[in-house]
């Protein structure tokens, strides 16, 4: 696939794809004899993984480290697992914080709705 096709498929800009490759966030993408990027299935899987990880808030540095460990082969299996567990724990903590914020917002909205209902009830009782 061309960079334009991958960009469209994963809703990520071509500049971002080039950047990810340049900094080692995704392994080097195969190229045609003319030097044009030719994303194969493996490359697309890396793009999909990185997009997912970034959307979940995983820092670029952690992902670069993961890719570097991956490229070391099976000797890095334990290190990769540890890194992923750390990232999962951080995501879980962020989700818990977000849930607290959502609960607080819902509580505030409920109070407004209760207050509006009281006001409507009072207005309905007033004689005209």
N, C-alpha and C positions, 0 to 999 in steps of 0.2 A: 504494500500500500504506500502511496505517496504521503508526504507530510500533510498535505491538504486534506486527504481522505481521513487520516488518523485524527487530525485536528477536528474535523467535522464529526467523526464517529464518537469521539470522547469529549466533545465540547471543551476543547482546550486549545489555546492559540498555538500557532506554529512557532512563534517566538518562545513560548514557554516550553514547548517540546525541545527546541534547540538548546535552551538554557538547561533543562533537566539533563540532557545528554552531556553538555559541556561540563557541568559540575559533578557528574558521576551519579546522578540520581537514577538514571536508567543506563544500562550498559550501552556501549557503542552500537548504533543501529547499522545494519548492513547497508552497503551502498551499491548502486549500479556501476557498470564500467565507466559511466560518465560522471560518477561522484555524487549522484542524487540519492538521498536517503530512500531506502526501500524497506519499510517496516514489515517484518515477517511476524508470524504468530507469536513467537517469544517476545519480540519487541512490544507488540500490542499488549501482551499480558503484563509486562513491566509498566507500561503507561497506565493501564487500568489499575494495577496495584498502587502505584504512586498517587494517582488521582484519589483513590479511596483513602489512602493513608493521610494525605494532605487534608482532605475534607474532614477527617476525624481529628485533625489538629496535631498530628505527629510532626515534629520539627524536622526541617530539611536535614539538619546535621545528623539526626538519628537515622534517617533514611539513607543518607550517603554512607554512613557506617554499615548499615545493613547490606547495601549493595556490595561494598568492599568485602565484607565478610562472606557474602554469597560467592563472590568470585574466587575466594580461597578454597572453595569446595567443601567436602565433608568434614574436614578438620575444624570447621567453624560452626558446625551444627549446634553445639551447646551454647555458644556465644550468641548465635542468631536467636535461639529460643529465649535466652535471658533478655535480650534486647526487646523482643516482641512482648514478653511478659511485662517488662517495665512500661512499655508504651500502653499496653492494655490497662495496667493499673492506673496510669495517669489519666487515660480516657475515662475510666470508671469514676475516678474522683471528679473530673470535670463534669461528667454527666450528673453526678450527685449534686454538685453545686448548682448546675442548671436546673435540676428538678426543684431544689429549694427556692430558686428565683421564680420559677413558674408557679409553684405553690403560693408564694407571697403575692405575685401578681393576681392570681385567681382569687385570693382572699380579698385583695383590695377591690377588684372588680365586683365581687359579691357584695361588699359593703356599699359600693356605689349603687348597685342594683337594689339592694334592700332599702337604701335611703330614698331612691327614686320611687320605689313602690310605696313607701310611707308618705312621701309628698303627694303622690297621685291619690292615695286614699284620703289624705287630709283635704285635698282640693275637692274631691267628690263630696265630702261631708259638708262643706261650707254652703250655707244657703245663698241663693243668688239674689 
